[in-house]
Amino acid sequence: MPTTLRHFAINADDVPRARAFYECVFGWRFTPWGPPGFYQVMDAGKGVLGALQGRRDIGDHKMPGMEISFGVDDLKATIAAIEANGGRLIMQPFRIEGVGELIFFQDTEGNIVGAMQYEAVQWPE
């Protein structure tokens, strides 16, 4: 079941400071989207969406740095494969209206990774 890196999120303790940093360093443009303090970056690479957000917990894990999410065709099959191969689901499927269904899991090495079964999404060029 092939997957594609589709999304990353930068977790920040000080979102305005991080926003200014990445605007100056990479020339990214941030657009407010969703809850307060959450921004999307559309110009981070072909077919990749980025986000800047306040640092948060997923399950009982504090997200230390950046998050990545892979696009999958079948979320239920992905969950089954994660669990069959020694991974652990740490966030049950969560529906983001108009985007898709998202999970977070812990791999065999302790890394926290997202997987999303996307609805029809227009990926940036």
N, C-alpha and C positions, 0 to 999 in steps of 0.2 A: 504494500500500500504506500505509494510514493507521497511525499509531503513537500510542501514549499514553505520556507520562512516567509511569513506574511506581515508580522507585526512585532515591534519592539516598544518597550515603554521605559523611560528613564524615571526612576523613583527619586524624588528630591525632598530634602528636609526644608528647603527654602525655594519654592517654585519660581518666584520672580528672579531670584539670583541665578538659578539654573537656566531659566529662559534667556536671560541676558547673555550668559556665557555661551550657550549654543548658537544664539543668533550671531554673536561676534566671531566665534571660532569657525563654525560651519556655514554661516549664512542662511540658516534655516529660517523659515517663516512659520510662526505658530498661530493657529486658529482656535479660539475657544470652542469647546464641544463638550456637551454633557454637563456634569456637575461643576460647581465653581472650582477653579484651580486645576482644571483638566484641559489640556491643549492637544491638538493633533498637529503633526508635521507631515506635510504631503510631499515634500521635496527631498526625502532622504534616500531615494533610490527607486529604480524601476520596479514596480510591483510590490513595494514595501510601504506600509503605513507606520508612522511613529507616533508616540505619545509622550507627553511630559505630564507628570502627575505627582501629587503628594505621596510620600512614602506610606505604605499600608501593610497590613497583615493579610495573608492568605492562609486560611486555616489557622493554625497556631504558629505560623512562620512569619517573621518580619522579613519583608523583601529587602535584601541588602543593597542591590544596585539596579541593574537593568533586568527587565523581563523580556523573554522572547516567546512568541506563540507561532505554532505551525498550523497551516491550513490543512485540514483533512477532509476526505470525501465522506467518511462514515464515522461519526463520533462514537457510536456504540461499539463498533468493531475496534476502534482505537482504544477505548477503555478496556475492553476484553484483552487486547494484546498487552497493554501496560501491566495489567494485573497478572496475566499469565507468564510474564517475563520478569517478575520481581519488582515492578514499580508499584506505587501506591497512589491512589486518587486522594488528593487533599482538598479539592473543591468540587462538589457535585455539579452537574451541568447547570449552567446559568444562561438564560436567554437574554440577549441584548437585542431589543426590538429593532428590526430593520438591518441588523448586522449578522446575527447567527447565534449559535450555542457554543459556550466556552466552558472548558474545564481547566483545572490546574492539577498537575501530578508531580510526584517526586520520583526521579529515576533511581536506578540502583546505586548511584554515586552521591545521592543526597541533593542533586540539583532540582530546582523547582522550575517547571516548564509548562507552558500553556498549549492547548490544542483547541482549535475552533473549527466547527463545521459552518462555513460561511453561507449566507444567502447570496444571491447575485450581487456582487460588489464590483464597482468600477475601480480597478486598480490604477494608481497613478503611473504615468509614463516616465 
